[in-house]
Amino acid sequence: MKNTKKAQLIEGPVAKTLFNMTLPMIVGMFGMVAFNLVDTFFVGQLGTQELAALSFTFPVVMVIGSLAMGIGIGASAVISQAIGRGDHYRVQRLTTDSLILSMLLVTFFVLFGLLTIRPFFSLLGATPEIVSLISQYMIIWYPGVLFFVIPMVGNNAIRATGDTKTPSAIMLVAVIVNVILDPLLIFGLGPFPMLGLAGAAIATVVARAITLVVALWVLYYRDGMITLELPPLKTVLDSWKSILYIGLPVAGTRLLYPISIAVIIALVSTYGHEAVAAFGVGTRVEFLAMTVIFALSTVIGPFVGQNWGAGRYDRVKLGVKYSNAFSLIWGVAMFAILALAARPIASLFNDDPQVISIIMLYLWIVPIGYALFGVFQISTTTLNVLHKPGHAAVLMVIQIFALYIPLAYLGSYLFGLPGIFFAVVLAYSLTGIASHFVLKGVLEIGTGFAKKCL
């Protein structure tokens, strides 16, 4: 078994380092966005009700994803700084304990989810017919959550070393398996039975199970980041405390996203199931359009962590500067592309004219805010790694509860669906500007802040 990798991100040109890390992450994250879009595409062929049912599950999927991401980001932040300091034992302990912690938390959420399928989705506004379709999907999806969470946490640990190629390859494995199994199980091609939404769920679980095996093999055998040593309970609790110090605020604030989407879906559902179906497609296209920025915000964490741990504060500031500049350029480009291609994109997912028109409306309005939303993603990720999760959490709360939800209801009352979509733009833009200045203030403290944290 090899020792964990040494710090790779504290030397060399900053822009080139970030580019080399981001490129494979873009490929992998495009694959994961494609994972969801493939499900959406094939389920959309079943009908508008099935597409609406899948859209109703999106908040729950995001809740589990937020939990996993919180633990993963917390683990990555402390692991990357331990790598920067050259503390191999700490790297192993943090990696192993983060995986144990994620398994314990997932077990609770799975049991709770299975017991609340019908009342929860009924509360969101799903009709009894839609709830029955949702149940077909979630009764299979929930038990497979472990296969989703462990690889996500494990991939964050691998990225903390500066290796973004392996996590991307692991994600692509899941995509390939899902693309193959989806049409076979959903439509019953060849010897397979037609399972509809249940088939989509089975394909997802199988694909995620394969990534679980691959991620654990890499962490244990290749990188030596998992230890089988039985430590004192205090050591494990110390690891969990370090991870959760960052992970809990991250998970808590990221949970606000699916909560807000659940609220917005309930609001959108008052315009009909066609609007819900269109909103689900629009949010998935948004993830695809912003994949490059999500990739960049993912790699900025290990970059900042290793350089902060090694005392290279100048590189941290330069990395953030380059990342923000790129985010602004990318956001403007995506707005232009989606505005021009709205109709053909919408037509890919459904042939209902009303669904198509609402998807187009979404793609004409919401991307206006993408540029500053990218700045928000970069800034909050950096704040978390710099042990300022409270700052990031406050910004997230402001974005959702002070801006997005109130403005969505006001916009809906005054302008209908366009008002809801413009609320997203305002929330993205205002918090993007605010996050930039908050992070700038934190970074100006410099060395004194680093000594206080370490």
C-alpha positions as CSV (number, residue, x, y, z in Angstrom):
1,M,0.0,0.0,0.0
2,K,1.4,3.4,-1.0
3,N,1.6,6.4,1.3
4,T,-0.7,9.3,0.6
5,K,0.5,11.8,-2.0
6,K,2.5,14.8,-1.0
7,A,1.3,18.3,-1.5
8,Q,1.2,18.9,-5.3
9,L,-0.5,22.3,-5.4
10,I,1.9,24.6,-3.6
11,E,4.3,25.2,-6.5
12,G,4.0,26.1,-10.2
13,P,2.0,28.7,-12.1
14,V,-1.4,29.3,-10.3
15,A,-3.5,29.6,-13.5
16,K,-1.9,26.5,-15.0
17,T,-2.4,24.5,-11.8
18,L,-6.0,25.4,-11.6
19,F,-6.6,24.6,-15.3
20,N,-4.9,21.2,-15.0
21,M,-7.1,20.4,-12.0
22,T,-10.3,21.7,-13.4
23,L,-10.1,20.1,-16.9
24,P,-10.6,16.5,-15.7
25,M,-13.2,17.7,-13.2
26,I,-15.2,19.3,-16.0
27,V,-15.3,15.9,-17.8
28,G,-16.3,14.1,-14.7
29,M,-19.0,16.6,-13.7
30,F,-20.4,16.8,-17.2
31,G,-20.7,13.1,-16.9
32,M,-22.7,13.4,-13.6
33,V,-24.9,16.1,-15.0
34,A,-25.4,13.9,-18.0
35,F,-26.3,11.1,-15.5
36,N,-29.3,13.1,-14.4
37,L,-30.2,14.4,-17.8
38,V,-30.2,10.9,-19.2
39,D,-32.7,9.9,-16.5
40,T,-34.8,13.0,-17.4
41,F,-34.6,12.3,-21.1
42,F,-35.7,8.7,-20.9
43,V,-38.4,9.3,-18.3
44,G,-39.7,12.2,-20.3
45,Q,-40.5,9.7,-23.1
46,L,-42.8,7.9,-20.7
47,G,-45.1,10.9,-20.4
48,T,-45.6,14.3,-18.6
49,Q,-46.8,12.7,-15.4
50,E,-43.7,10.5,-15.1
51,L,-41.5,13.5,-15.8
52,A,-43.4,15.5,-13.2
53,A,-42.9,12.6,-10.7
54,L,-39.2,12.6,-11.3
55,S,-39.1,16.4,-10.9
56,F,-40.8,16.1,-7.5
57,T,-38.0,13.8,-6.3
58,F,-35.3,16.4,-7.0
59,P,-35.5,18.1,-3.6
60,V,-34.9,14.7,-1.8
61,V,-32.0,13.8,-4.1
62,M,-30.5,17.2,-3.3
63,V,-31.0,16.7,0.5
64,I,-29.0,13.5,0.4
65,G,-26.5,15.1,-1.9
66,S,-26.2,18.1,0.4
67,L,-25.5,15.8,3.4
68,A,-22.8,13.9,1.4
69,M,-21.3,17.1,0.1
70,G,-21.1,18.7,3.5
71,I,-19.2,15.8,4.9
72,G,-17.1,15.6,1.8
73,I,-16.2,19.3,1.8
74,G,-15.4,19.2,5.5
75,A,-13.2,16.2,5.0
76,S,-11.5,17.6,1.9
77,A,-10.8,20.9,3.7
78,V,-9.0,19.3,6.7
79,I,-7.4,16.6,4.7
80,S,-5.9,19.1,2.2
81,Q,-4.4,21.2,5.0
82,A,-3.0,18.0,6.6
83,I,-1.4,17.2,3.3
84,G,0.0,20.7,3.1
85,R,1.6,20.2,6.5
86,G,2.9,16.7,5.6
87,D,1.0,14.9,8.3
88,H,0.3,11.5,6.8
89,Y,-1.2,9.9,9.9
90,R,-3.7,12.7,10.2
91,V,-4.6,12.3,6.5
92,Q,-5.4,8.6,7.0
93,R,-7.4,9.1,10.2
94,L,-9.5,11.9,8.7
95,T,-10.2,10.0,5.5
96,T,-11.3,6.8,7.4
97,D,-13.3,8.6,10.0
98,S,-15.2,10.7,7.4
99,L,-16.3,7.5,5.6
100,I,-17.5,6.0,8.9
101,L,-19.4,9.1,9.8
102,S,-21.1,9.3,6.4
103,M,-22.3,5.7,6.8
104,L,-23.8,6.3,10.2
105,L,-25.7,9.5,9.1
106,V,-27.0,7.9,5.8
107,T,-28.5,5.0,7.7
108,F,-30.8,7.4,9.6
109,F,-31.8,9.4,6.6
110,V,-32.7,6.3,4.6
111,L,-35.0,4.9,7.3
112,F,-36.7,8.2,7.7
113,G,-37.1,8.6,4.0
114,L,-38.7,5.2,3.4
115,L,-41.3,6.0,6.1
116,T,-42.3,9.4,4.8
117,I,-42.6,8.9,1.0
118,R,-46.3,9.5,0.6
119,P,-46.9,12.3,3.2
120,F,-43.9,14.2,2.1
121,F,-44.6,14.3,-1.6
122,S,-48.3,15.0,-1.0
123,L,-47.2,18.0,1.0
124,L,-45.2,19.2,-2.0
125,G,-48.4,19.3,-4.0
126,A,-48.2,15.9,-5.9
127,T,-51.5,14.4,-6.7
128,P,-52.3,10.8,-5.6
129,E,-51.5,9.6,-9.1
130,I,-48.1,11.3,-9.1
131,V,-47.4,10.1,-5.6
132,S,-47.9,6.5,-6.7
133,L,-45.4,7.1,-9.5
134,I,-42.9,8.7,-7.1
135,S,-43.2,5.7,-4.8
136,Q,-42.2,3.3,-7.5
137,Y,-38.9,5.3,-7.9
138,M,-38.1,6.2,-4.3
139,I,-38.8,2.7,-2.7
140,I,-35.8,1.5,-4.8
141,W,-33.7,4.7,-4.7
142,Y,-33.6,5.1,-0.9
143,P,-31.9,1.8,-0.1
144,G,-29.2,2.6,-2.7
145,V,-28.3,6.0,-1.0
146,L,-25.2,4.4,0.6
147,F,-23.8,3.8,-2.8
148,F,-24.2,7.4,-3.6
149,V,-22.8,9.0,-0.4
150,I,-19.7,7.0,0.2
151,P,-18.2,7.6,-3.3
152,M,-19.0,11.3,-3.0
153,V,-17.2,11.6,0.3
154,G,-14.4,9.3,-1.0
155,N,-13.9,11.4,-4.2
156,N,-13.6,14.6,-2.1
157,A,-10.8,12.9,-0.1
158,I,-9.0,11.9,-3.3
159,R,-9.4,15.5,-4.7
160,A,-7.8,16.8,-1.5
161,T,-4.5,15.3,-2.7
162,G,-4.7,17.3,-5.9
163,D,-5.8,14.3,-8.0
164,T,-8.9,15.3,-10.0
165,K,-8.5,12.7,-12.8
166,T,-9.4,9.7,-10.7
167,P,-12.7,11.1,-9.3
168,S,-13.7,12.1,-12.8
169,A,-13.0,8.6,-14.1
170,I,-15.1,7.1,-11.2
171,M,-18.0,9.5,-12.1
172,L,-17.8,8.5,-15.8
173,V,-18.0,4.8,-14.9
174,A,-21.4,5.6,-13.3
175,V,-22.6,7.5,-16.3
176,I,-21.7,4.8,-18.7
177,V,-23.5,2.1,-16.7
178,N,-26.5,4.3,-16.3
179,V,-26.7,5.2,-20.0
180,I,-26.7,1.5,-20.8
181,L,-29.2,0.3,-18.2
182,D,-31.7,3.2,-18.4
183,P,-33.3,2.3,-21.7
184,L,-33.1,-1.4,-21.1
185,L,-34.9,-1.2,-17.8
186,I,-37.2,1.7,-18.4
187,F,-38.6,0.5,-21.7
188,G,-38.0,-3.2,-21.4
189,L,-35.7,-3.7,-24.4
190,G,-34.6,-7.2,-25.3
191,P,-35.0,-9.7,-22.5
192,F,-35.6,-7.0,-19.8
193,P,-39.1,-6.2,-18.5
194,M,-40.5,-2.7,-18.9
195,L,-40.2,-1.2,-15.4
196,G,-40.7,2.5,-16.1
197,L,-39.7,4.8,-13.2
198,A,-38.6,1.7,-11.1
199,G,-36.2,0.8,-14.0
200,A,-34.6,4.3,-13.8
201,A,-34.1,3.8,-10.0
202,I,-32.5,0.4,-10.4
203,A,-30.1,1.7,-13.1
204,T,-29.1,4.5,-10.8
205,V,-28.5,2.2,-7.8
206,V,-26.4,-0.3,-9.8
207,A,-24.3,2.5,-11.4
208,R,-23.6,4.0,-7.9
209,A,-22.7,0.6,-6.4
210,I,-20.0,0.2,-9.0
211,T,-18.5,3.6,-8.1
212,L,-18.5,2.7,-4.4
213,V,-16.2,-0.3,-5.1
214,V,-13.9,1.7,-7.3
215,A,-13.6,4.6,-4.9
216,L,-12.8,2.4,-1.9
217,W,-10.2,0.5,-3.9
218,V,-8.4,3.7,-4.9
219,L,-8.5,5.1,-1.3
220,Y,-7.2,1.9,0.3
221,Y,-4.9,0.1,-2.1
222,R,-3.6,2.9,-4.4
223,D,-3.3,6.0,-2.2
224,G,-3.2,4.4,1.3
225,M,-5.6,6.9,2.7
226,I,-7.7,4.4,4.6
227,T,-6.4,2.8,7.7
228,L,-7.8,-0.4,9.4
229,E,-6.1,0.6,12.7
230,L,-8.6,0.7,15.6
231,P,-8.0,4.0,17.3
232,P,-9.2,5.3,20.7
233,L,-12.7,6.7,20.6
234,K,-11.3,10.2,21.4
235,T,-9.3,10.2,18.2
236,V,-12.3,9.3,16.1
237,L,-14.4,12.0,17.9
238,D,-11.6,14.5,17.3
239,S,-11.7,13.7,13.6
240,W,-15.4,14.0,13.4
241,K,-15.2,17.3,15.3
242,S,-12.8,18.7,12.7
243,I,-14.8,17.5,9.8
244,L,-18.2,18.6,11.2
245,Y,-16.9,22.0,12.1
246,I,-16.8,22.8,8.4
247,G,-19.1,20.0,7.2
248,L,-22.2,20.8,9.4
249,P,-22.6,24.4,8.3
250,V,-21.9,23.3,4.7
251,A,-24.4,20.5,4.9
252,G,-26.9,22.7,6.7
253,T,-26.7,25.5,4.3
254,R,-26.7,23.2,1.2
255,L,-29.8,21.6,2.7
256,L,-31.4,25.0,2.2
257,Y,-31.2,24.6,-1.5
258,P,-33.5,21.5,-1.8
259,I,-35.7,23.0,0.9
260,S,-36.0,26.2,-1.2
261,I,-36.6,24.2,-4.3
262,A,-39.3,22.2,-2.5
263,V,-41.0,25.5,-1.6
264,I,-40.6,26.8,-5.2
265,I,-41.9,23.5,-6.7
266,A,-45.0,23.8,-4.5
267,L,-45.4,27.4,-5.8
268,V,-44.8,26.3,-9.4
269,S,-47.2,23.4,-9.0
270,T,-50.0,25.9,-8.7
271,Y,-49.4,26.6,-12.5
272,G,-49.9,22.9,-13.3
273,H,-47.9,19.7,-13.7
274,E,-46.6,21.0,-17.0
275,A,-44.9,23.8,-15.1
276,V,-43.4,21.4,-12.6
277,A,-42.0,19.2,-15.4
278,A,-40.6,22.3,-17.2
279,F,-39.0,23.6,-14.0
280,G,-37.4,20.2,-13.4
281,V,-35.9,20.2,-16.9
282,G,-34.7,23.8,-16.5
283,T,-32.9,23.2,-13.2
284,R,-31.1,20.2,-14.8
285,V,-30.1,22.2,-17.8
286,E,-28.8,24.8,-15.4
287,F,-26.5,22.3,-13.7
288,L,-25.2,21.3,-17.2
289,A,-24.5,24.9,-18.1
290,M,-22.7,25.7,-14.9
291,T,-20.8,22.4,-14.7
292,V,-17.5,24.2,-15.6
293,I,-18.0,26.6,-12.6
294,F,-19.0,23.8,-10.3
295,A,-15.8,22.0,-11.3
296,L,-13.7,25.1,-10.7
297,S,-15.3,25.7,-7.3
298,T,-14.6,22.0,-6.4
299,V,-10.9,22.2,-7.2
300,I,-10.4,25.6,-5.6
301,G,-11.0,23.9,-2.2
302,P,-7.9,21.6,-2.3
303,F,-5.8,24.3,-3.9
304,V,-6.6,26.8,-1.2
305,G,-6.3,24.1,1.6
306,Q,-2.9,22.9,0.6
307,N,-1.5,26.4,0.0
308,W,-3.0,27.8,3.2
309,G,-1.6,24.8,5.1
310,A,1.8,25.4,3.6
311,G,1.7,29.2,4.3
312,R,1.4,30.2,0.6
313,Y,-1.2,32.9,1.1
314,D,-0.2,34.8,-2.0
315,R,-1.1,31.8,-4.2
316,V,-4.5,31.6,-2.4
317,K,-5.4,35.2,-3.3
318,L,-4.2,34.8,-6.9
319,G,-6.2,31.6,-7.3
320,V,-9.4,33.3,-6.1
321,K,-8.8,36.2,-8.4
322,Y,-8.3,34.1,-11.5
323,S,-11.3,31.9,-10.6
324,N,-13.7,34.8,-10.2
325,A,-12.6,36.4,-13.5
326,F,-13.3,33.1,-15.3
327,S,-16.6,32.7,-13.6
328,L,-17.8,36.1,-14.9
329,I,-16.8,35.3,-18.5
330,W,-18.3,31.8,-18.4
331,G,-21.6,33.1,-17.0
332,V,-22.1,35.7,-19.7
333,A,-21.2,33.1,-22.4
334,M,-23.8,30.6,-21.0
335,F,-26.5,33.3,-20.9
336,A,-26.0,34.0,-24.6
337,I,-25.9,30.4,-25.7
338,L,-29.0,29.3,-23.7
339,A,-31.0,32.3,-24.9
340,L,-30.3,31.4,-28.5
341,A,-30.7,27.6,-28.1
342,A,-33.7,27.6,-25.8
343,R,-36.2,26.0,-28.2
344,P,-34.1,23.1,-29.5
345,I,-33.0,22.3,-25.9
346,A,-36.5,22.3,-24.6
347,S,-37.8,20.1,-27.4
348,L,-35.3,17.4,-26.5
349,F,-37.1,16.6,-23.3
350,N,-40.8,16.7,-24.0
351,D,-43.1,17.3,-27.0
352,D,-45.9,19.1,-25.0
353,P,-46.0,22.7,-26.3
354,Q,-46.8,24.1,-22.9
355,V,-43.9,22.3,-21.3
356,I,-41.6,23.5,-24.1
357,S,-42.7,27.1,-23.7
358,I,-42.1,27.2,-20.0
359,I,-38.6,25.6,-20.3
360,M,-37.8,28.3,-22.9
361,L,-39.0,31.0,-20.5
362,Y,-36.7,29.6,-17.8
363,L,-33.7,29.5,-20.1
364,W,-34.3,33.1,-21.3
365,I,-34.4,34.6,-17.8
366,V,-32.5,32.6,-15.1
367,P,-29.1,32.4,-16.9
368,I,-28.8,36.2,-16.5
369,G,-27.6,35.6,-13.0
370,Y,-25.1,32.8,-13.8
371,A,-22.0,35.0,-13.9
372,L,-22.4,36.3,-10.3
373,F,-23.7,32.9,-9.1
374,G,-20.2,31.5,-10.2
375,V,-18.5,34.1,-8.0
376,F,-20.8,33.1,-5.1
377,Q,-19.7,29.4,-5.5
378,I,-16.0,30.2,-5.6
379,S,-16.2,32.6,-2.6
380,T,-18.3,30.3,-0.3
381,T,-16.1,27.3,-1.1
382,T,-13.0,29.3,-0.2
383,L,-14.5,30.6,3.0
384,N,-15.3,27.0,4.1
385,V,-11.7,25.9,3.5
386,L,-10.4,28.9,5.4
387,H,-12.4,27.8,8.4
388,K,-15.0,30.4,8.0
389,P,-18.1,28.2,7.4
390,G,-20.3,30.6,9.4
391,H,-19.6,33.4,6.8
392,A,-20.6,31.1,4.0
393,A,-23.7,29.9,5.9
394,V,-24.9,33.4,6.5
395,L,-24.5,34.2,2.8
396,M,-26.5,31.1,1.9
397,V,-29.3,31.9,4.3
398,I,-29.5,35.4,2.9
399,Q,-29.6,34.1,-0.7
400,I,-32.5,31.7,0.0
401,F,-34.6,33.1,2.8
402,A,-34.1,36.8,2.5
403,L,-34.1,36.9,-1.3
404,Y,-35.0,33.8,-3.3
405,I,-38.2,32.6,-1.6
406,P,-39.7,36.0,-0.7
407,L,-39.0,37.4,-4.2
408,A,-40.4,34.3,-5.8
409,Y,-43.7,34.7,-4.0
410,L,-43.8,38.4,-4.8
411,G,-42.8,37.8,-8.4
412,S,-45.4,35.1,-8.8
413,Y,-48.1,37.4,-7.4
414,L,-47.1,40.3,-9.7
415,F,-45.9,38.6,-12.9
416,G,-46.7,34.9,-12.7
417,L,-44.0,32.3,-13.7
418,P,-41.6,35.0,-15.1
419,G,-41.6,36.6,-11.7
420,I,-40.5,33.4,-10.1
421,F,-37.6,33.0,-12.6
422,F,-36.5,36.7,-12.2
423,A,-36.4,36.1,-8.4
424,V,-33.6,33.5,-9.1
425,V,-31.6,36.2,-11.0
426,L,-31.8,38.7,-8.2
427,A,-30.9,36.2,-5.5
428,Y,-27.9,35.0,-7.5
429,S,-26.6,38.5,-8.4
430,L,-26.9,40.2,-5.0
431,T,-25.3,37.4,-3.0
432,G,-22.6,37.0,-5.6
433,I,-21.6,40.6,-5.1
434,A,-21.8,40.3,-1.3
435,S,-19.8,37.0,-1.2
436,H,-16.9,38.6,-3.2
437,F,-16.5,41.4,-0.6
438,V,-16.8,39.1,2.4
439,L,-14.1,36.9,1.1
440,K,-11.9,39.8,0.2
441,G,-12.1,41.0,3.8
442,V,-11.2,37.6,5.1
443,L,-8.2,37.2,2.8
444,E,-6.9,40.7,3.7
445,I,-6.3,39.4,7.3
446,G,-3.7,37.1,5.8
447,T,-1.1,35.5,7.9
448,G,-2.7,36.5,11.2
449,F,-5.9,34.7,10.3
450,A,-4.0,31.6,9.3
451,K,-2.1,31.4,12.6
452,K,-5.4,31.8,14.5
453,C,-6.9,28.8,12.5
454,L,-3.9,26.6,12.7
